[in-house]
């Protein structure tokens, strides 16, 4: 037995202002994204940024900051298996990546923990900014 639709749903659902119901969530999301952009623009030299959030690319492009995803060929030095530390360092220098922006999502962090090489030699990873949603890291070679 199911409830008649008139008991479960309001009559004339097409007349409801659905877009208004999402406005508070969209405004909060926009404020969080603006905060992340501000954190990145406050960096002395953002350089090329590796980010797991595709929304950062269009937000930072007007400021001249390029953002690449983890699957970009420029980021292969951070994920490719079997590279020696010297080869990883050579590819990293050529990549231009200087910062990493990660969302604090359990699944993302677990993936990076198991597949990214930035916490091993030849890299030095340093937290430079964070908020409850994201962490911004500086990445450089340990011996430079």
C-alpha positions as CSV (number, residue, x, y, z in Angstrom):
1,X,0.0,0.0,0.0
2,X,1.3,3.4,-0.9
3,X,0.2,6.9,0.2
4,X,-1.9,8.8,-2.3
5,X,0.4,11.4,-4.0
6,X,-1.7,14.2,-2.6
7,X,-0.7,13.2,0.9
8,X,3.0,12.9,0.1
9,X,3.5,15.7,-2.4
10,X,2.0,19.1,-2.5
11,X,-0.6,19.7,-5.2
12,X,0.8,21.5,-8.3
13,X,4.5,20.9,-7.6
14,X,5.3,22.7,-10.9
15,X,4.3,26.0,-9.2
16,X,6.8,25.7,-6.3
17,X,9.8,28.0,-6.4
18,X,12.4,25.1,-6.5
19,X,15.3,27.3,-7.4
20,X,14.8,29.4,-4.2
21,X,15.2,26.3,-2.1
22,X,18.8,25.8,-3.3
23,X,19.9,29.4,-2.9
24,X,21.3,29.1,0.6
25,X,23.4,26.1,-0.3
26,X,24.7,27.8,-3.5
27,X,25.6,30.9,-1.6
28,X,27.5,28.9,1.1
29,X,29.4,27.0,-1.6
30,X,30.3,30.2,-3.4
31,X,31.6,31.7,-0.2
32,X,33.8,28.6,0.4
33,X,35.1,28.7,-3.1
34,X,35.9,32.5,-2.8
35,X,37.8,31.7,0.4
36,X,39.9,29.1,-1.3
37,X,40.7,31.5,-4.2
38,X,41.7,34.1,-1.7
39,X,44.0,31.6,0.1
40,X,45.7,30.8,-3.2
41,X,46.1,34.4,-4.4
42,X,47.7,35.2,-1.0
43,X,50.6,32.8,-1.8
44,X,53.8,34.7,-2.7
45,X,54.2,32.8,-6.0
46,X,51.3,30.4,-6.7
47,X,53.0,28.9,-9.8
48,X,51.2,26.0,-11.4
49,X,48.7,24.4,-9.1
50,X,47.6,20.8,-8.9
51,X,44.1,20.6,-7.6
52,X,41.5,17.8,-7.2
53,X,38.7,20.4,-7.5
54,X,37.8,21.2,-11.2
55,X,36.0,24.4,-10.0
56,X,39.3,26.1,-9.3
57,X,40.4,26.3,-12.9
58,X,37.8,28.8,-14.1
59,X,38.0,30.8,-10.9
60,X,41.8,31.3,-10.9
61,X,42.3,31.7,-14.7
62,X,41.2,35.4,-14.6
63,X,44.0,36.0,-12.1
64,X,46.6,34.3,-14.3
65,X,46.9,31.2,-12.1
66,X,46.9,27.9,-14.0
67,X,45.3,24.9,-12.3
68,X,45.8,21.3,-13.5
69,X,44.0,18.1,-12.5
70,X,45.9,15.1,-11.0
71,X,45.6,13.2,-14.2
72,X,47.4,15.9,-16.2
73,X,50.5,14.7,-18.0
74,X,52.4,17.5,-16.1
75,X,51.6,15.7,-12.8
76,X,52.9,12.3,-13.9
77,X,56.0,12.7,-11.9
78,X,53.9,12.7,-8.7
79,X,52.0,9.5,-9.5
80,X,54.0,7.4,-12.0
81,X,55.3,4.1,-10.5
82,X,58.8,2.9,-11.0
83,X,60.5,6.3,-11.3
84,X,63.8,6.8,-9.6
85,X,64.1,9.9,-7.3
86,X,66.4,11.6,-9.8
87,X,63.9,11.0,-12.7
88,X,61.0,12.1,-10.5
89,X,62.9,15.3,-9.6
90,X,63.8,16.0,-13.3
91,X,60.2,15.6,-14.4
92,X,59.0,17.7,-11.4
93,X,61.3,20.6,-12.4
94,X,59.9,20.5,-15.9
95,X,56.3,20.3,-14.7
96,X,56.1,23.7,-13.1
97,X,53.9,22.4,-10.3
98,X,54.5,24.4,-7.1
99,X,51.3,24.0,-5.0
100,X,48.8,21.3,-4.4
101,X,45.2,22.0,-3.3
102,X,43.3,19.0,-1.9
103,X,39.7,18.8,-0.8
104,X,39.4,17.2,2.6
105,X,37.4,14.3,1.3
106,X,38.1,10.9,2.9
107,X,38.1,9.2,-0.4
108,X,40.4,11.8,-2.1
109,X,42.8,11.8,0.8
110,X,42.9,8.0,0.9
111,X,43.7,7.8,-2.9
112,X,46.5,10.4,-2.6
113,X,47.9,8.6,0.5
114,X,48.3,5.4,-1.5
115,X,49.2,6.7,-5.0
116,X,51.0,10.1,-4.7
117,X,54.7,10.3,-4.3
118,X,54.9,13.8,-2.8
119,X,55.5,12.6,0.7
120,X,58.6,10.6,-0.3
121,X,62.1,11.7,-1.6
122,X,62.9,13.8,-3.5
123,X,60.0,16.0,-2.4
124,X,59.3,18.3,0.5
125,X,55.6,19.0,1.2
126,X,54.6,21.8,3.5
127,X,51.1,22.9,4.5
128,X,50.7,26.6,3.8
129,X,47.0,27.3,4.2
130,X,43.8,25.4,5.1
131,X,40.2,25.7,6.0
132,X,37.7,23.1,6.9
133,X,37.2,22.1,3.3
134,X,40.6,22.2,1.6
135,X,44.4,22.1,2.4
136,X,46.9,24.0,0.3
137,X,50.5,22.6,0.2
138,X,53.7,24.0,-1.2
139,X,55.7,21.3,-3.0
140,X,59.4,21.5,-3.8
141,X,62.4,19.3,-4.0
142,X,64.0,18.6,-0.7
143,X,67.6,19.4,-1.8
144,X,66.7,22.8,-3.5
